[in-house]
Every structure is written in C-alpha cells, then in structure tokens.
Amino acid sequence: ILKERMMMMKTQVSHMTCSIQYVCQQRASLSEVDTCVDPSVFNLSVTSFLTSSCNILLVFISGQMQILEKVDLQ
C-alpha cells in the first residue's frame, strides 16, 4: 500500500513558469523527468502525479518548484 503525502510551501508567482523536477519510482523502475509547467496548469499536474500512486514532496524555492517524490513500496 502506497502512502501519499504532499507538503506545499507556497510562494506567490505571477506568470512565471515553474521548473519541475519529477522523480517517480514505480515498482522496480526509476524515472526522472524535467519539464516546465505554467503555474495555472500546475494543479492539474499535481492531480495527475497523485493519481499515479506516488508520494510527492513539493517545495517552492525562489519562484522555482522542485518536486521530490519518494515511494514506499511496502
């Protein structure tokens, strides 16, 4: 059973694009994807990440968001 935890530190960003580092470990595979997402689309991205049964840690750092995800397989 995968436990989902999400921790957000919010910073007001105007129409800046957020740099997202997404690390997802599914079963035995580890995939890392770097993308740029508009803040208005970010909520949809978070929903998509959470429905993929992954633990996601969100941190806003000076206008850039880093997503570190850790999956506890057992």
Backbone as ProteinMPNN parsed JSONL, in Angstrom:
{"seq_chain_A": "ILKERMMMMKTQVSHMTCSIQYVCQQRASLSEVDTCVDPSVFNLSVTSFLTSSCNILLVFISGQMQILEKVDLQ", "coords_chain_A": {"N_chain_A": [[0.847, -1.194, 0.0], [0.628, 2.115, -0.967], [1.545, 5.101, 0.548], [0.357, 8.378, 0.46], [1.748, 11.533, 0.625], [1.625, 14.994, 0.729], [3.373, 17.983, 0.69], [3.315, 21.37, 0.855], [4.959, 24.403, 0.205], [3.99, 27.491, -0.279], [4.534, 30.05, -2.654], [3.96, 33.249, -3.93], [3.71, 33.522, -7.314], [3.838, 35.293, -10.29], [3.185, 35.269, -13.685], [5.112, 33.349, -14.104], [7.03, 30.557, -15.267], [7.248, 27.386, -13.769], [9.989, 25.503, -12.74], [10.127, 22.111, -12.867], [11.063, 19.241, -11.224], [10.589, 15.967, -11.499], [10.503, 13.008, -9.87], [9.895, 9.7, -10.059], [9.278, 6.644, -8.644], [8.352, 3.59, -9.635], [7.404, 0.449, -8.789], [10.016, -1.431, -9.754], [11.3, 0.314, -11.305], [12.919, 3.462, -11.993], [12.17, 6.675, -12.809], [13.036, 9.824, -14.169], [11.992, 13.042, -14.808], [12.288, 16.15, -16.383], [10.523, 19.059, -16.651], [8.85, 22.059, -17.833], [6.275, 23.882, -16.467], [3.343, 25.847, -16.605], [2.152, 27.845, -13.91], [-0.653, 27.94, -13.737], [-1.415, 25.589, -14.799], [-0.427, 23.85, -13.116], [-1.831, 22.732, -10.953], [-3.366, 20.762, -12.162], [-1.327, 19.107, -12.949], [-0.308, 18.225, -10.514], [-2.482, 16.752, -9.601], [-2.471, 14.76, -11.513], [-0.023, 13.555, -10.936], [-0.475, 12.626, -8.346], [-2.495, 10.761, -8.73], [-1.082, 8.81, -9.893], [-0.227, 7.187, -7.993], [1.948, 7.977, -6.292], [4.281, 9.207, -3.895], [4.6, 12.573, -3.224], [6.665, 15.37, -2.839], [6.431, 18.728, -2.548], [8.151, 21.692, -3.099], [8.507, 25.121, -2.969], [10.993, 27.141, -4.219], [12.357, 30.145, -4.388], [10.668, 31.038, -6.564], [10.949, 28.876, -8.187], [9.838, 25.549, -8.495], [10.522, 22.54, -6.925], [10.035, 19.124, -7.248], [10.141, 16.425, -5.244], [9.885, 13.04, -5.059], [8.984, 10.272, -3.153], [8.606, 6.847, -2.936], [7.117, 4.461, -0.928], [7.326, 1.196, -1.093], [6.473, -0.891, 0.48]], "CA_chain_A": [[0.0, 0.0, 0.0], [1.429, 3.338, -1.062], [1.023, 6.234, 1.307], [0.577, 9.631, -0.258], [1.889, 12.741, 1.435], [2.005, 16.161, -0.068], [3.752, 19.101, 1.543], [3.491, 22.527, -0.015], [5.313, 25.728, 0.692], [3.521, 28.294, -1.402], [5.086, 31.374, -2.907], [3.208, 33.877, -4.998], [4.446, 33.7, -8.556], [2.927, 35.814, -11.3], [3.027, 34.354, -14.801], [6.386, 32.687, -14.322], [6.962, 29.107, -15.408], [7.928, 26.713, -12.676], [10.848, 24.392, -13.123], [9.664, 20.962, -12.106], [11.821, 18.004, -11.305], [9.678, 14.926, -11.054], [11.164, 11.724, -9.737], [8.869, 8.735, -9.706], [9.728, 5.267, -8.586], [7.234, 2.666, -9.723], [7.9, -0.924, -8.656], [11.472, -1.547, -9.785], [11.858, 1.294, -12.238], [13.04, 4.835, -11.521], [12.169, 7.587, -13.953], [13.201, 11.227, -13.8], [11.553, 13.886, -15.915], [12.377, 17.592, -16.166], [9.628, 19.795, -17.535], [8.434, 23.384, -17.404], [4.822, 23.946, -16.442], [2.772, 27.117, -16.173], [1.501, 27.715, -12.601], [-2.09, 27.727, -13.867], [-1.606, 24.193, -15.186], [0.279, 23.037, -12.133], [-2.786, 21.977, -10.155], [-3.699, 19.577, -12.94], [-0.149, 18.242, -12.928], [-0.253, 17.61, -9.19], [-3.53, 15.74, -9.586], [-2.003, 13.659, -12.352], [1.046, 12.873, -10.228], [-1.024, 11.943, -7.189], [-3.26, 9.606, -9.172], [-0.152, 7.777, -10.338], [0.15, 6.474, -6.769], [3.311, 8.33, -5.912], [4.468, 10.198, -2.851], [5.172, 13.766, -3.84], [7.038, 16.471, -1.961], [6.51, 19.951, -3.336], [8.817, 22.793, -2.408], [8.759, 26.331, -3.745], [12.249, 27.811, -3.881], [12.603, 31.372, -5.156], [9.945, 31.053, -7.834], [11.044, 27.583, -8.853], [9.31, 24.471, -7.684], [11.172, 21.249, -7.081], [9.199, 18.039, -6.757], [10.871, 15.213, -4.911], [8.872, 12.033, -4.792], [9.525, 9.043, -2.581], [7.566, 5.829, -2.858], [7.364, 3.374, -0.002], [6.663, 0.076, -1.756], [5.811, -1.753, 1.456]], "C_chain_A": [[0.883, 1.244, 0.0], [0.769, 4.464, -0.282], [1.358, 7.522, 0.576], [0.656, 10.798, 0.723], [2.269, 13.887, 0.524], [2.234, 17.348, 0.852], [4.052, 20.29, 0.654], [3.954, 23.752, 0.759], [5.024, 26.679, -0.454], [4.198, 29.662, -1.46], [4.317, 31.986, -4.051], [4.102, 34.119, -6.205], [3.467, 34.242, -9.581], [2.915, 34.876, -12.493], [4.337, 33.652, -15.15], [6.173, 31.189, -14.494], [7.767, 28.462, -14.29], [8.766, 25.568, -13.206], [10.521, 23.198, -12.239], [10.571, 19.761, -12.32], [10.964, 16.907, -10.691], [10.394, 13.583, -11.038], [10.142, 10.709, -9.262], [9.42, 7.319, -9.748], [8.504, 4.353, -8.596], [7.77, 1.242, -9.779], [9.416, -0.947, -8.683], [12.125, -0.48, -10.642], [11.891, 2.694, -11.631], [13.127, 5.763, -12.722], [12.262, 9.024, -13.469], [12.89, 12.099, -15.003], [11.677, 15.355, -15.533], [11.478, 18.306, -17.157], [9.372, 21.189, -16.993], [6.918, 23.488, -17.528], [4.375, 25.326, -15.978], [2.033, 26.907, -14.852], [0.005, 27.438, -12.695], [-2.392, 26.272, -14.213], [-1.085, 23.265, -14.097], [-0.657, 22.197, -11.279], [-3.191, 20.686, -10.846], [-2.547, 18.588, -12.92], [-0.034, 17.503, -11.602], [-1.278, 16.495, -9.086], [-3.098, 14.511, -10.369], [-0.916, 12.856, -11.643], [0.492, 12.044, -9.07], [-1.807, 10.703, -7.583], [-2.355, 8.507, -9.714], [0.416, 7.014, -9.14], [1.601, 6.717, -6.381], [3.289, 9.304, -4.743], [5.171, 11.402, -3.445], [5.476, 14.826, -2.784], [7.248, 17.716, -2.803], [7.16, 21.06, -2.52], [9.026, 23.965, -3.359], [10.071, 26.959, -3.291], [12.481, 28.956, -4.851], [11.968, 31.323, -6.539], [10.026, 29.752, -8.602], [10.554, 26.484, -7.93], [10.054, 23.18, -7.975], [10.272, 20.179, -6.484], [10.07, 16.82, -6.506], [9.859, 14.185, -4.442], [9.529, 10.773, -4.259], [8.387, 8.041, -2.424], [7.986, 4.731, -1.897], [6.608, 2.155, -0.518], [5.995, -0.873, -0.773], [5.404, -0.907, 2.644]], "O_chain_A": [[1.762, 1.405, 0.847], [-0.421, 4.737, -0.443], [2.487, 7.731, 0.132], [-0.244, 11.017, 1.533], [3.132, 13.753, -0.344], [1.39, 17.675, 1.687], [4.937, 20.23, -0.2], [3.418, 24.088, 1.816], [5.719, 26.677, -1.47], [4.398, 30.325, -0.443], [4.047, 31.314, -5.046], [5.11, 34.822, -6.127], [2.369, 33.704, -9.727], [2.631, 33.696, -12.283], [4.635, 33.395, -16.316], [5.239, 30.621, -13.929], [8.837, 28.945, -13.92], [8.307, 24.767, -14.019], [10.627, 23.27, -11.015], [10.809, 19.33, -13.448], [10.659, 16.934, -9.498], [10.834, 13.09, -12.077], [9.586, 10.849, -8.173], [9.954, 6.868, -10.761], [7.714, 4.359, -7.652], [8.499, 0.876, -10.702], [10.049, -0.52, -7.718], [13.35, -0.379, -10.7], [11.01, 3.067, -10.856], [14.036, 5.654, -13.545], [11.637, 9.395, -12.476], [13.456, 11.917, -16.081], [11.215, 15.757, -14.465], [11.652, 18.172, -18.368], [9.648, 21.468, -15.826], [6.355, 23.208, -18.587], [4.965, 25.902, -15.063], [1.353, 25.894, -14.686], [-0.553, 26.77, -11.825], [-3.49, 25.781, -13.952], [-1.278, 22.05, -14.152], [-0.319, 21.07, -10.916], [-3.341, 19.647, -10.204], [-2.761, 17.376, -12.88], [0.293, 16.316, -11.562], [-0.99, 15.424, -8.553], [-3.325, 13.376, -9.951], [-0.885, 11.629, -11.733], [0.923, 10.915, -8.837], [-1.795, 9.703, -6.864], [-2.815, 7.394, -9.966], [1.407, 6.293, -9.259], [2.373, 5.781, -6.172], [2.38, 10.125, -4.624], [6.211, 11.271, -4.091], [4.634, 15.135, -1.94], [8.128, 17.759, -3.662], [6.76, 21.328, -1.387], [9.641, 23.822, -4.416], [10.239, 27.274, -2.113], [12.773, 28.726, -6.025], [12.634, 31.536, -7.552], [9.274, 29.536, -9.552], [10.827, 26.495, -6.73], [10.198, 22.778, -9.129], [9.803, 20.309, -5.353], [10.658, 16.255, -7.429], [9.073, 14.443, -3.53], [10.498, 10.27, -4.827], [7.342, 8.351, -1.853], [9.061, 4.146, -2.028], [5.385, 2.085, -0.395], [5.057, -1.584, -1.135], [4.825, -1.423, 3.6]]}, "name": "protein", "num_of_chains": 1, "seq": "ILKERMMMMKTQVSHMTCSIQYVCQQRASLSEVDTCVDPSVFNLSVTSFLTSSCNILLVFISGQMQILEKVDLQ"}
